[in-house]
Amino acid sequence: MNFAAQLFYSSHLSERLERLYSPRPALKDSEENDPFWQSYCFMSIVNKTCSSSDDPGSSYKYGPVSNGTVGRRPTLIEPERLKDFGVEELLNGDVKVHETKVAMAPEVVLMDPPKTRRVSEFRMIPRPPAQYLRFEDISAAAFRIQSGIQKTPCTYSRLSKQYGMEIYLKKEHLHYTGSVKERGVLYLLTSLTQEQQRMGVIVATDCNFSMAVAHHAVDLKIPVFVIMPSSCSSPRLRIYRDYGAMVISYGSTGRDSQNHACHLARENGYLYLEEDENAAYLAGLGTVGMEIYEQVPKLEAVVIPAAGQYGLLAGTAAAIKHLDSRILVIGVEPEDFPLLLQSLKTNGPIKDMHSNPNKKLYGDLMEHSLGVNTFQLAKKLVDKVITVSEEDSLVAMLRFQEFERSTVDTEGAMGLAAILAGQLPELKGKKVAVVVSSANMELEVVRQCMDRALVLDNRISKFSVQLGEWPGDMAKLLDVLTREDVRLLDVCHRRHSDKSELFKAKVECVVETRDKMQSAHLRKTLSERYPSICWLDR
């Protein structure tokens, strides 16, 4: 080993030993213990690139010298810049982590709570009462019964030109049982629980409602029992049996059969059904209004008979007013039983009304009273309520026979009767829909109603005249009737009468004319030829 190598090795070894065992001077803040720069300085000593000085405070080119050792060189990158690269700063062997502050949103300062007030200081606003019948209920009923109820036609009437308005007849009498009540009954039966449907239902009145229950309950596989008084006619009982109901005759009056039906319902768990203001029943009847609005565009008025516990009027008005509040809703009820009209005058439903209408013509209306909810709906939604006489209803039945080729009852003809009687002059020139609600009437009653309607319409006339006993006097009278082209229905020749003159015979004739004009011409002709003629009252 040469001398230079030995000198370098001894000096390097002494420096390493001195550095290991001598105390380390304190580091300044601006200095950094970087081994890389220390090794660089040592390599500079070997290459004689560092300059020495006798002054212990002298420094190399790359750093100060302290006690024979090379001091640390400051880093080229400022420590503050190291933070930008996420590098930690080493100070005295400790790790200093730079904290990152997140700017938060300004703190929300809540306002002071209001001062406590007494309960009496608050103004109590009552909530509006829930609607008894909503359009959503009617729409749901229409969807539910669409498979079991046919959509009845609403056709243009040939009577429109005669009365100066566009009349559309909603023919609800074309249902299977001949009544609009099928709509409400079907939705009512489908709304029952499975347990109620399994136990069965029972009815005890001979009306359109009971017929609809008997028909649709059998279709829905629901046991149905019909309790009828012994006074019910055989054809009506046969209709219930043909529908598939169990018919039981009990008692002599309707009250007896109803009491017996309630007794059977309590003992056997049947559901006793009667026509009332049930919400499901009204919603089903209200589907008539939806169909009318769909079938008659630009509708301006609807004339509805007071049928179905007034539920048809209330339900249809609820649907029509929801779809278009500008459409007039007019209710019609019989003159001998103006229950709704009197209730509106007293601002409350009347329970008992003292009247004596014809039970054969208005039996369905007399069996029930006006409910509170139905009254409130009618009061709010119906624009006008009018009454029609029995005579006008019978003439309207005749018009249905002649112009519409349909047989309806007095309840179904009340809407058209109001127009024929001239009680709705405000509807002239407007598009009007008339609901024909039912057509359930026994054949014998229909015949009597038609005969009476012909008399009321001046189509059948009855007169008496005194003729002489001379041959040919009777033939001359018949010849006059033949020339006037009238139909002789009945003739009665009485020779022995207390009021007839001596040698005179009293002849009574019943004739039928085409219309009022022909009837007036006949009266004039006979009065001129026979001054003693006497026209009998209708």
C-alpha positions as CSV (number, residue, x, y, z in Angstrom):
1,M,0.0,0.0,0.0
2,N,1.5,3.3,-1.0
3,F,1.8,6.3,1.3
4,A,-1.1,8.3,-0.2
5,A,-3.5,5.4,0.3
6,Q,-2.4,4.9,3.9
7,L,-2.8,8.6,4.6
8,F,-6.3,8.7,3.1
9,Y,-7.4,5.6,4.9
10,S,-6.1,6.9,8.3
11,S,-7.7,10.3,7.9
12,H,-11.0,8.9,6.8
13,L,-11.1,6.4,9.6
14,S,-10.3,9.0,12.2
15,E,-13.0,11.3,10.9
16,R,-15.5,8.5,11.0
17,L,-14.7,7.6,14.5
18,E,-14.7,11.2,15.6
19,R,-18.0,11.7,14.0
20,L,-19.6,8.6,15.6
21,Y,-18.4,9.3,19.2
22,S,-18.3,13.1,19.3
23,P,-21.4,15.1,20.2
24,R,-23.5,16.3,17.2
25,P,-23.9,20.1,17.0
26,A,-27.3,21.5,16.9
27,L,-28.9,22.0,13.5
28,K,-30.2,25.2,12.3
29,D,-33.7,25.6,10.8
30,S,-32.3,26.3,7.4
31,E,-30.0,23.2,7.4
32,E,-31.0,19.7,6.5
33,N,-29.2,16.5,7.3
34,D,-29.0,15.1,3.8
35,P,-26.7,12.1,3.4
36,F,-26.5,12.7,-0.3
37,W,-24.8,16.1,0.1
38,Q,-22.5,14.8,2.8
39,S,-21.3,12.0,0.5
40,Y,-20.8,14.6,-2.2
41,C,-18.6,16.7,0.1
42,F,-16.5,13.6,1.0
43,M,-15.9,12.9,-2.6
44,S,-14.9,16.5,-3.1
45,I,-12.2,16.0,-0.3
46,V,-10.8,13.0,-2.1
47,N,-10.7,14.9,-5.4
48,K,-9.1,17.9,-3.7
49,T,-11.9,20.1,-4.9
50,C,-12.6,21.5,-1.4
51,S,-10.5,24.3,-0.1
52,S,-9.2,24.2,3.5
53,S,-8.5,27.1,5.8
54,D,-6.8,27.5,9.2
55,D,-9.8,29.2,10.4
56,P,-12.0,26.8,12.1
57,G,-15.0,28.8,10.9
58,S,-14.0,28.5,7.3
59,S,-16.3,26.6,5.0
60,Y,-16.0,24.4,2.0
61,K,-17.4,25.4,-1.3
62,Y,-20.5,23.4,-0.6
63,G,-20.9,23.9,3.1
64,P,-19.3,25.0,6.4
65,V,-16.7,23.0,8.3
66,S,-17.2,22.4,12.0
67,N,-14.6,20.4,14.1
68,G,-13.0,18.9,11.1
69,T,-16.4,17.8,9.6
70,V,-18.2,19.1,6.6
71,G,-21.5,20.9,7.5
72,R,-24.7,20.1,5.8
73,R,-25.6,21.9,2.7
74,P,-29.1,23.6,2.4
75,T,-31.5,21.8,0.1
76,L,-32.0,23.1,-3.4
77,I,-35.8,23.0,-2.9
78,E,-37.3,25.1,-0.2
79,P,-39.0,23.1,2.5
80,E,-42.1,25.2,2.1
81,R,-42.2,24.0,-1.6
82,L,-42.1,20.4,-0.5
83,K,-45.5,20.8,1.0
84,D,-46.8,21.3,-2.6
85,F,-45.7,17.8,-3.5
86,G,-47.1,16.2,-0.3
87,V,-43.6,15.5,1.1
88,E,-43.2,15.4,4.9
89,E,-40.6,17.6,6.5
90,L,-38.0,15.9,8.8
91,L,-37.0,18.0,11.7
92,N,-34.8,16.4,14.5
93,G,-35.9,13.0,13.4
94,D,-39.6,13.9,14.0
95,V,-42.3,13.6,11.4
96,K,-44.3,16.7,10.9
97,V,-47.6,16.2,9.1
98,H,-49.0,19.2,7.3
99,E,-52.7,19.7,8.1
100,T,-55.2,20.6,5.4
101,K,-57.9,23.0,6.4
102,V,-61.3,22.7,4.7
103,A,-63.3,25.9,4.2
104,M,-66.7,25.2,5.7
105,A,-70.0,26.9,4.8
106,P,-71.0,29.8,6.9
107,E,-72.8,28.9,10.0
108,V,-76.6,29.3,9.8
109,V,-77.8,31.4,12.7
110,L,-81.3,30.4,13.7
111,M,-83.9,33.0,14.6
112,D,-85.3,33.2,18.0
113,P,-88.4,31.1,18.5
114,P,-91.7,33.1,18.4
115,K,-93.2,34.1,21.6
116,T,-95.7,31.7,23.1
117,R,-99.3,32.6,22.5
118,R,-102.4,31.4,24.1
119,V,-104.6,28.9,22.3
120,S,-107.4,31.4,22.3
121,E,-105.3,33.8,20.2
122,F,-105.1,31.3,17.3
123,R,-107.9,31.4,14.7
124,M,-109.2,27.9,14.3
125,I,-109.9,27.1,10.6
126,P,-112.1,24.0,10.4
127,R,-111.2,21.4,7.8
128,P,-113.5,20.9,4.9
129,P,-115.7,17.8,5.4
130,A,-114.9,14.8,3.3
131,Q,-117.0,14.3,0.2
132,Y,-119.6,11.6,0.5
133,L,-119.5,10.8,-3.2
134,R,-116.4,11.6,-5.2
135,F,-115.9,11.4,-8.9
136,E,-113.1,8.9,-8.3
137,D,-115.7,6.5,-6.7
138,I,-117.9,6.8,-9.7
139,S,-115.0,6.2,-12.1
140,A,-114.0,3.1,-10.0
141,A,-117.6,1.9,-10.2
142,A,-117.6,2.3,-14.0
143,F,-114.5,0.2,-14.3
144,R,-115.8,-2.5,-12.0
145,I,-119.2,-3.0,-13.6
146,Q,-118.2,-2.6,-17.3
147,S,-118.2,-6.3,-17.8
148,G,-121.6,-7.0,-16.2
149,I,-123.6,-3.9,-17.4
150,Q,-124.2,-3.1,-21.0
151,K,-123.6,0.5,-22.2
152,T,-127.1,1.7,-23.1
153,P,-127.6,3.9,-26.1
154,C,-128.3,7.6,-26.0
155,T,-130.2,8.3,-29.2
156,Y,-131.6,11.4,-30.9
157,S,-135.4,11.6,-30.4
158,R,-137.9,12.3,-33.2
159,L,-139.7,14.6,-30.8
160,S,-136.9,17.1,-31.0
161,K,-138.3,19.2,-33.8
162,Q,-141.8,19.1,-32.3
163,Y,-140.6,20.8,-29.1
164,G,-137.8,23.0,-30.4
165,M,-134.8,21.4,-28.8
166,E,-132.3,18.6,-29.5
167,I,-133.5,15.7,-27.3
168,Y,-131.3,12.7,-26.6
169,L,-132.9,9.8,-24.7
170,K,-130.6,7.8,-22.4
171,K,-132.4,4.5,-22.6
172,E,-131.6,2.9,-19.2
173,H,-134.8,0.8,-19.5
174,L,-133.0,-1.5,-21.9
175,H,-131.1,-3.3,-19.1
176,Y,-131.9,-6.9,-18.5
177,T,-134.2,-6.2,-15.6
178,G,-135.6,-3.0,-17.2
179,S,-134.2,-0.6,-14.7
180,V,-131.2,1.7,-14.2
181,K,-130.8,0.3,-10.7
182,E,-128.8,-2.6,-12.0
183,R,-125.8,-0.3,-12.1
184,G,-125.9,0.5,-8.4
185,V,-126.8,-3.0,-7.3
186,L,-124.0,-4.7,-9.2
187,Y,-121.4,-2.3,-7.8
188,L,-122.9,-2.8,-4.3
189,L,-122.7,-6.6,-4.5
190,T,-119.2,-6.6,-5.8
191,S,-118.2,-4.4,-2.9
192,L,-119.3,-6.9,-0.3
193,T,-116.7,-8.9,1.6
194,Q,-116.2,-12.6,0.7
195,E,-117.8,-13.6,3.9
196,Q,-120.9,-11.6,3.2
197,Q,-121.1,-13.0,-0.3
198,R,-120.7,-16.5,1.0
199,M,-123.5,-16.1,3.6
200,G,-126.0,-14.6,1.0
201,V,-128.3,-11.6,0.8
202,I,-132.1,-11.2,1.3
203,V,-134.6,-8.6,0.1
204,A,-138.3,-8.1,0.9
205,T,-139.8,-5.5,-1.4
206,D,-141.3,-5.9,-4.9
207,C,-139.5,-3.2,-6.8
208,N,-136.8,-2.6,-9.4
209,F,-134.1,-2.7,-6.7
210,S,-135.1,-6.3,-5.6
211,M,-135.2,-7.5,-9.2
212,A,-131.7,-6.2,-9.9
213,V,-130.4,-7.9,-6.7
214,A,-132.0,-11.2,-7.6
215,H,-130.5,-11.1,-11.1
216,H,-127.0,-10.0,-10.4
217,A,-126.6,-12.0,-7.1
218,V,-127.3,-15.2,-9.0
219,D,-124.7,-14.2,-11.7
220,L,-122.1,-13.6,-8.9
221,K,-122.9,-17.0,-7.3
222,I,-124.3,-15.2,-4.2
223,P,-127.3,-16.9,-2.5
224,V,-130.3,-14.6,-2.7
225,F,-133.6,-14.9,-0.9
226,V,-136.7,-12.9,-1.8
227,I,-139.5,-12.5,0.7
228,M,-142.8,-11.3,-0.9
229,P,-146.3,-10.7,0.5
230,S,-149.2,-12.8,-0.7
231,S,-150.6,-9.8,-2.4
232,C,-147.8,-9.9,-5.0
233,S,-149.0,-10.9,-8.4
234,S,-148.1,-14.3,-9.8
235,P,-146.3,-12.9,-12.9
236,R,-144.0,-10.9,-10.7
237,L,-143.1,-13.9,-8.5
238,R,-142.4,-15.9,-11.6
239,I,-139.9,-13.2,-12.7
240,Y,-137.9,-13.6,-9.5
241,R,-137.9,-17.4,-9.8
242,D,-136.7,-17.1,-13.4
243,Y,-133.8,-15.1,-12.2
244,G,-132.8,-17.9,-9.9
245,A,-133.7,-16.5,-6.5
246,M,-135.4,-18.4,-3.7
247,V,-138.8,-16.8,-3.4
248,I,-140.8,-17.1,-0.1
249,S,-144.4,-15.7,0.3
250,Y,-145.0,-14.4,3.8
251,G,-147.6,-12.1,5.2
252,S,-150.3,-10.0,3.7
253,T,-148.5,-6.7,3.5
254,G,-145.1,-5.4,2.6
255,R,-144.4,-4.6,6.3
256,D,-144.9,-8.3,7.3
257,S,-142.5,-9.5,4.6
258,Q,-139.9,-7.0,5.7
259,N,-140.1,-8.0,9.3
260,H,-139.8,-11.6,8.4
261,A,-136.8,-10.9,6.2
262,C,-135.0,-9.1,9.0
263,H,-135.7,-12.0,11.3
264,L,-134.2,-14.5,8.9
265,A,-131.2,-12.3,8.4
266,R,-130.5,-12.2,12.1
267,E,-130.9,-15.9,12.6
268,N,-129.0,-17.1,9.5
269,G,-126.4,-14.4,9.0
270,Y,-127.9,-13.1,5.7
271,L,-127.2,-9.5,4.7
272,Y,-130.5,-7.6,4.5
273,L,-130.4,-5.3,1.5
274,E,-132.8,-2.4,0.9
275,E,-132.6,0.7,-1.3
276,D,-130.8,3.4,0.7
277,E,-128.1,6.0,0.2
278,N,-125.2,3.6,0.3
279,A,-122.1,5.2,-1.2
280,A,-121.4,2.2,-3.4
281,Y,-125.0,2.2,-4.7
282,L,-124.8,5.9,-5.5
283,A,-121.5,5.6,-7.2
284,G,-122.9,2.8,-9.5
285,L,-125.9,5.0,-10.4
286,G,-123.5,7.9,-11.1
287,T,-122.0,6.0,-14.0
288,V,-125.0,7.1,-16.1
289,G,-123.6,10.7,-16.1
290,M,-120.2,9.6,-17.4
291,E,-121.8,7.7,-20.3
292,I,-124.1,10.6,-21.2
293,Y,-121.1,13.1,-21.2
294,E,-119.2,10.7,-23.5
295,Q,-122.1,10.0,-25.9
296,V,-123.5,13.5,-26.3
297,P,-120.9,16.1,-27.3
298,K,-121.5,19.7,-26.4
299,L,-124.2,18.8,-23.9
300,E,-126.0,21.7,-22.3
301,A,-128.6,20.1,-19.9
302,V,-129.6,16.8,-18.4
303,V,-133.1,16.0,-17.2
304,I,-133.2,13.2,-14.6
305,P,-136.2,11.6,-12.9
306,A,-136.2,11.2,-9.1
307,A,-135.7,7.5,-9.1
308,G,-133.6,5.1,-6.9
309,Q,-134.0,6.8,-3.6
310,Y,-133.1,10.0,-5.5
311,G,-129.7,8.3,-5.9
312,L,-129.9,8.5,-9.7
313,L,-130.3,12.2,-9.5
314,A,-127.5,12.7,-7.0
315,G,-125.0,10.3,-8.6
316,T,-125.6,11.6,-12.1
317,A,-125.3,15.2,-11.0
318,A,-122.0,14.5,-9.2
319,A,-120.5,13.0,-12.4
320,I,-121.9,15.7,-14.8
321,K,-120.8,18.6,-12.6
322,H,-117.3,17.2,-12.2
323,L,-116.9,16.8,-15.9
324,D,-118.5,20.2,-16.9
325,S,-120.0,22.5,-14.3
326,R,-121.8,24.5,-17.0
327,I,-124.2,21.7,-17.8
328,L,-127.6,22.2,-16.2
329,V,-128.9,19.4,-14.0
330,I,-132.7,19.3,-13.6
331,G,-134.5,16.9,-11.4
332,V,-138.1,15.8,-11.9
333,E,-140.5,14.2,-9.4
334,P,-144.2,13.5,-9.3
335,E,-146.6,16.3,-8.4
336,D,-148.4,14.1,-5.9
337,F,-145.1,13.3,-4.0
338,P,-142.8,16.3,-4.2
339,L,-140.4,15.1,-1.5
340,L,-137.2,16.7,-2.7
341,L,-138.9,20.0,-3.6
342,Q,-140.4,20.3,-0.1
343,S,-137.1,19.3,1.5
344,L,-135.3,22.1,-0.4
345,K,-137.9,24.6,0.8
346,T,-137.4,23.5,4.5
347,N,-133.6,23.2,4.0
348,G,-133.7,19.6,5.4
349,P,-134.8,16.2,4.3
350,I,-138.4,15.4,5.1
351,K,-139.0,12.0,6.7
352,D,-142.8,11.7,6.5
353,M,-144.8,13.4,3.8
354,H,-148.6,13.3,3.9
355,S,-149.7,12.6,0.4
356,N,-151.7,9.9,-1.4
357,P,-150.2,9.3,-4.9
358,N,-151.1,6.3,-7.0
359,K,-149.2,3.3,-5.6
360,K,-149.4,1.4,-8.9
361,L,-147.7,4.2,-10.7
362,Y,-145.2,5.5,-8.1
363,G,-144.7,2.5,-5.9
364,D,-140.9,2.6,-6.0
365,L,-140.8,6.3,-4.9
366,M,-143.2,5.9,-2.0
367,E,-141.4,3.0,-0.4
368,H,-138.4,5.1,0.8
369,S,-137.5,8.5,2.1
370,L,-134.9,11.0,1.3
371,G,-131.5,10.5,3.0
372,V,-129.3,13.2,4.5
373,N,-126.3,12.7,2.2
374,T,-128.5,12.4,-0.9
375,F,-130.2,15.6,0.0
376,Q,-126.9,17.4,0.5
377,L,-125.7,16.3,-2.9
378,A,-128.9,17.3,-4.6
379,K,-128.9,20.7,-2.8
380,K,-125.4,21.4,-3.9
381,L,-125.3,20.0,-7.5
382,V,-128.9,20.1,-8.9
383,D,-129.8,23.4,-10.6
384,K,-133.6,23.0,-10.7
385,V,-136.3,20.7,-9.4
386,I,-139.7,20.6,-10.9
387,T,-142.8,18.4,-10.6
388,V,-145.0,16.8,-13.2
389,S,-148.6,15.7,-12.9
390,E,-149.9,12.2,-13.4
391,E,-151.6,13.2,-16.6
392,D,-148.4,14.5,-18.1
393,S,-146.6,11.3,-17.3
394,L,-149.2,9.2,-18.9
395,V,-149.1,11.3,-22.1
396,A,-145.3,11.0,-22.1
397,M,-145.8,7.2,-21.9
398,L,-148.0,7.4,-25.0
399,R,-145.4,9.5,-26.8
400,F,-142.8,6.8,-26.1
401,Q,-145.1,4.2,-27.7
402,E,-145.8,6.2,-30.8
403,F,-142.4,7.9,-31.5
404,E,-139.8,5.7,-29.8
405,R,-141.5,2.3,-30.1
406,S,-140.8,1.7,-26.4
407,T,-142.9,0.8,-23.4
408,V,-141.8,2.6,-20.3
409,D,-143.4,3.2,-16.9
410,T,-144.4,6.5,-15.3
411,E,-141.1,6.8,-13.5
412,G,-139.1,6.5,-16.7
413,A,-141.4,8.9,-18.5
414,M,-141.2,11.8,-16.0
415,G,-138.2,13.4,-17.7
416,L,-139.8,13.6,-21.0
417,A,-143.1,14.6,-19.4
418,A,-141.5,17.8,-18.0
419,I,-140.6,18.8,-21.6
420,L,-144.0,17.9,-23.0
421,A,-145.8,19.9,-20.3
422,G,-143.8,23.1,-21.3
423,Q,-142.2,23.5,-17.8
424,L,-138.7,23.9,-19.3
425,P,-138.8,26.8,-21.7
426,E,-135.2,27.8,-21.0
427,L,-134.1,24.7,-22.8
428,K,-135.4,25.8,-26.2
429,G,-132.7,25.4,-28.8
430,K,-130.4,23.6,-26.5
431,K,-128.9,20.1,-26.6
432,V,-130.7,18.1,-23.8
433,A,-130.3,14.6,-22.5
434,V,-133.2,12.9,-20.8
435,V,-132.7,9.8,-18.7
436,V,-135.3,7.0,-19.2
437,S,-134.8,5.2,-15.9
438,S,-137.2,2.1,-16.0
439,A,-139.8,0.2,-17.8
440,N,-141.2,-2.3,-15.3
441,M,-145.0,-2.2,-15.3
442,E,-147.5,-5.0,-15.4
443,L,-149.3,-5.5,-18.7
444,E,-152.7,-4.8,-17.4
445,V,-151.5,-1.5,-15.8
446,V,-149.9,-0.5,-19.1
447,R,-153.1,-1.1,-21.0
448,Q,-155.1,1.1,-18.6
449,C,-152.4,3.8,-18.7
450,M,-152.5,3.9,-22.5
451,D,-156.3,4.1,-22.5
452,R,-156.2,6.9,-20.0
453,A,-153.4,8.7,-22.0
454,L,-155.5,8.6,-25.2
455,V,-158.3,10.3,-23.4
456,L,-156.0,12.9,-21.9
457,D,-154.5,13.6,-25.3
458,N,-158.0,14.3,-26.8
459,R,-157.6,11.2,-29.0
460,I,-160.6,9.4,-27.6
461,S,-163.8,11.2,-27.2
462,K,-167.1,10.1,-25.6
463,F,-170.4,11.8,-26.4
464,S,-174.1,11.1,-26.0
465,V,-176.9,12.2,-28.4
466,Q,-180.6,11.7,-28.6
467,L,-182.0,10.2,-31.8
468,G,-185.5,9.7,-33.0
469,E,-187.1,6.3,-33.3
470,W,-187.5,6.7,-37.0
471,P,-185.6,4.1,-39.2
472,G,-182.3,5.4,-40.5
473,D,-181.5,7.9,-37.7
474,M,-178.8,5.7,-36.3
475,A,-177.5,5.0,-39.8
476,K,-177.2,8.8,-40.4
477,L,-175.1,9.2,-37.3
478,L,-172.8,6.4,-38.3
479,D,-172.5,7.9,-41.8
480,V,-171.3,11.2,-40.3
481,L,-168.6,9.4,-38.3
482,T,-167.5,7.5,-41.4
483,R,-167.1,10.7,-43.4
484,E,-165.0,12.2,-40.6
485,D,-162.7,9.2,-40.8
486,V,-162.9,8.4,-37.1
487,R,-162.8,5.0,-35.5
488,L,-165.9,3.9,-33.5
489,L,-164.7,2.0,-30.4
490,D,-168.0,1.5,-28.6
491,V,-171.7,2.4,-29.1
492,C,-174.6,2.0,-26.7
493,H,-178.3,2.5,-27.8
494,R,-180.7,3.0,-25.0
495,R,-184.4,3.4,-25.6
496,H,-185.6,3.3,-22.0
497,S,-183.9,6.1,-20.2
498,D,-185.4,8.3,-17.5
499,K,-183.9,11.5,-19.0
500,S,-184.7,10.8,-22.6
501,E,-187.6,12.5,-24.2
502,L,-190.7,10.7,-25.4
503,F,-190.2,8.9,-28.7
504,K,-186.4,9.5,-28.4
505,A,-183.5,7.1,-27.8
506,K,-180.2,7.9,-26.1
507,V,-177.0,6.9,-28.0
508,E,-173.6,6.9,-26.4
509,C,-170.5,6.6,-28.6
510,V,-166.8,6.3,-27.9
511,V,-164.6,7.3,-30.9
512,E,-160.9,7.6,-31.5
513,T,-159.3,10.3,-33.6
514,R,-155.8,10.8,-35.1
515,D,-154.9,13.9,-33.2
516,K,-156.3,17.0,-31.5
517,M,-157.1,18.8,-34.8
518,Q,-159.3,16.0,-36.0
519,S,-161.0,15.8,-32.6
520,A,-161.8,19.5,-32.7
521,H,-163.2,19.2,-36.3
522,L,-165.4,16.3,-35.2
523,R,-166.8,18.2,-32.3
524,K,-167.7,21.1,-34.5
525,T,-169.4,19.0,-37.1
526,L,-171.5,16.9,-34.6
527,S,-172.5,20.0,-32.6
528,E,-173.9,21.7,-35.8
529,R,-175.9,18.6,-36.8
530,Y,-177.0,17.5,-33.3
531,P,-177.6,20.5,-31.0
532,S,-178.5,18.2,-28.1
533,I,-175.1,16.5,-28.2
534,C,-173.4,16.2,-24.8
535,W,-169.7,15.6,-24.6
536,L,-168.7,13.6,-21.6
537,D,-165.9,14.7,-19.3
538,R,-162.6,12.9,-19.5
